[in-house]
């Protein structure tokens, strides 16, 4: 991309946007993200070296059949019987758990809710607990991707939400990520999950998904940044691009509720940020994680100037209680940055 490809324009700024998101939109967006829009049981290819993958696929097909039913009204009869399925997909990074969860959501169809752990906690923050329960209780299936066990308050909140939904006959399905190299490669995550949701533990069926990281990625702290002037030039000639300084962007994120970060990206095709540098405060870092997740969901490439993502999070953060979030964000940010560099 050069300045001769298109007339230079002043790019829009994310920091100038203050999206107002109605409740109906927050609920309507609880669907598998664009990145997984085409996933289905038919597109999932089990690795014959790991029989658990085929076993999980078969079980999820059965769950989808149970929820959709072969008879009119069977879902409502099962709700009255009070025995909804509850599935937990256990495994390490990159073994296809999210693809399987999205496939289940697509197979069951509406009314189904699909979101990440953070999206549901943000939804409760925006709507309140009881309105969230009432809204989700109308769904036949609620899928929670990347259930996180690193925040005691949020974990208790989600456990209570899941208990309310299960008591009302809503089927549940969840996944959680464990870092490669962690003890048990995810097996302890299942134990932690069941312990944290205590009252619900006996309702969940744990399905182990073994396998290698299909992305064949190595955890890293990201890549070096681009020249800030090159980022500005690229943003000026790219349709749908936004351009912000890193300082302005992180300051603006503090003024926008995380449930609106998706709306912040409406119509955006490229996010360019200059002067990217290390983050020292945990609250700032966690807001960035949410933004990166929304960028990844929407397949929006990024151009990172300054220091890039190489030292975005401190070593203490990468070893601390939120390390899974930060490593996931770095992995996703690296993928989006590669897509951004490909535009240059």
Phi, psi and omega in degrees: 000128178232172182290347179271353181289329181201153179298137182292138177228164176279114183295156174290168181234131174297326183291347178268356184264137175227079185292139172253120187246114178292156181304319181302324180289318178304318181286321181295333182275003175278069179224161176305134184293166181307323182300334182241023186295332185259007181288143176203168176301329181288331182274345179282126182248099180298142176276121183298340179287345181231088184303336181298332181296316178292322180297318179293318178302315180297319181294319180292325174300319180294320178297316179299319178296322179295320183283324179278326174071153176264358184234143179300131176080004184295327179298314181293325176296320180292324178299318179293329178287342174073036180229062180284145176292151176221118187240137173236120178268117186251134177169173181278188179296142166070022179262002174099015182297316181294322177298320179292320180295317178296323178297319178298315180299317179294322182292322180284323180070194183282157354276115181228146174244137180224125177197169174279163176309313182295322179297322179289319178294323176294324178297317177298320178296325182278322185261329192101158187293306185296318175299326177294316177302312182298319181293318183279339181293344178277355181269148177277336181217135173239120181255131179240106179271143177058054175300126187251135184249014188263357178236105185304318181297313180293324179296316177298318179300312182291324178298319178294318179298314180296322179296316178300317182291317179297320179297336179266008174088016179274132175286148183232146173215134185220155171230164173210147181258143173236137182297140173305139181091348178290150183306123177083355179047041175117337182297322177289337177297322178296317178297316179297316180301311182295324179292319184288330180265006173023279188298340181262351191305319184286350178273338185274137173259117182274124178246117182276127176249102177275166176144174177266161177297110184292342177275349180050044182260156173248137177296135178212177177261024173094188184246167179291155182277169177269167173295133184301321180295323178294323177296316180297316180296318181295317180295324182293336183250007182253121178299137177076014181273151169242154181222126179216153167282152181299319181298317180294320183294311182293327177294321181291322180302329180291344182259357182244130178296136182305335178294347181258002182297328177296315179295332177300335184259010180305126177076000183275131180248348178201134177248119180248133183226127178260158174065033180293133181214179183298146176256131183257333186262136183296320182295322177295316180299318182292325175294322177297322178302315180296318179298316179299319178299318180291324175298316181294318178303324185262003180055044179266115179295159179230151170239123185245118176267188180065229181275358181063207182268003189302319181232036185299313179253143183290158176304325178296320178296319183287349175252350189274193186295335180261018187301325180297320178297315184291319178294321177297317180297318179295319179298315181290320180296323177298319178296317180291325178292323176298319178295323178292317179297328180294341178278344184282000000 
